[in-house]
Amino acid sequence: MRRLLPDVTPLKRSGDFRLLYFGQMISGFGSALTYVVLPVQMYHLTQSSVMVGLLGVAEFVPMLLIAFLGGVLADRFNRRTLLVLADSLMTLTLAALTVNALSPAPSVPLLFAAASLLAALNSVHRPANEAMTPQLVLPSELTAVGALNSIRHSAAFIAGPGLAGWIAVNYGAAVAFGLDAASYICAALALVAMHRKEFTGGEEGGLTWHTLSEGWRYALQRKDLLGTYLIDMNAMFFGIPNALFPAFGAIFGPQNVGWLYAAGPVGALLLSLTSGWAKHIKRHGLAIAVAAGLWGLAIIGFGLSTNLWLALLCLGLAGAADMVSGIFRMTMWNQTIPARLRGRTAAIEMVSYLSGPYLGNAEAGFAARLLGLGPSVVAGGLLCVLGSVVITWALPEFRRYTNRGTVHSIP
């Protein structure tokens, strides 16, 4: 039984990691509120799944433009300072959303602008956070850290969406946005309280094309890394139905929309809580490929569901499969990428696992208009499975990757 339980050694050993972990858990809960309430508010104001999907485009563009700069900043400057700055600016953005929600006629353009700004700030926050985390723990603890981070994320996105629907109905979107703003203040205070103050990547010099592109050049020569990026982008682009959840309220009931958002994280959390087995798996590439295919099959099941509980079960299975993929992807990245490149490659990772959902939400909105809700989800799941097979076949270095805990150098 102990073999199945998550390894909490990093939380016991490192006080600074505990502060980072629980600070990010609190802000993650707030983000989960906004993750649901922002598209629900957009759907309420416009009655259009396409407009909800276009929120993903509004988030994708600044994410793509800022991510690689954010990666360079994370390798050149104090990662902790970057996180505090990003958290502070996110607080101000959410304050603007709160004021907008309180107005008699909330502005739709402001929703797009806020979504874009939050995505841009997240593009600085994530590379710094992911690059700093390995500096707080031992190399042997990185698989455990991946599982613990998965538990943190899943827990936030279970409680957050479930409460978001209730808060939006009973108290309005402004309360949800205000709680998210407060959560970022808590995260910033946790960072300020850390004992260690300096977390740099060791890179020096100005911002040149060479430094901006070095992470890309490194990733492209590592076909095993390339496989992790491509297989996740494929799964998320074709297989993510989140933009359609507000519209699925007409089938399963508007009061249950929040549970559609929470079902995937529930499956992910249950998987994470029994993740002790993960450290015994060595064929990480193959595990990621199988998990991506299972995600697609579960999404097909969701698209065929006409019963709420069956729909939630399929989404839960999809979340569990995605978590398996996430644990092994994060372990591969943290164990094999040199510390001085960790910020820039973290930016590539962010693009890989966010571009799929951002653009996939837009794709889902347009596909639903053409095919209908259920058929569009089924078609996306089928394309996800097919793409996973093709990518795995085309990149033998990826499917044969075996965990050895080594860092690859640049020739």
Buried (B, 14 or more C-beta within 10 A) or exposed (E): EEEEEBBEBBBEEBBBBBBBBBBBBBBBBBBBBBBBBBBBBBBBBBEBBBBBBBBBBBBBBBBBEBBBBBBBBBBBBBBBBBBBBBBBBBBEBBBBBBBBBBEEEBEBEBBBBBBBBBBBBBBBBBBBBBBBBBBBBEEEBBBBBBBBBBBBBBBBBBBBBBBBBEBBEEEBBBBBBBBBBBBBBBBBBBBEEBEEEEBBBEBEEEEEEEBBBBBBEBBEEBBBBBBBBBBBBBBBBBBBBBBBBBBBBEBBEBEBBBBBBBBBBBBBBBBBBBBBEBBEBEBBBBBBBBBBBBBBBBBBBBBBBEEBEEBBBBBBBBBBBBBBBBBBBBBBBBBBBBBBBBBBBBBBBBBBBBBBBBBBBBBBBBBBBEBEBBBBBBBBBBBBBBBBBEBBEEBEEBBEBEBEEEEBEEE
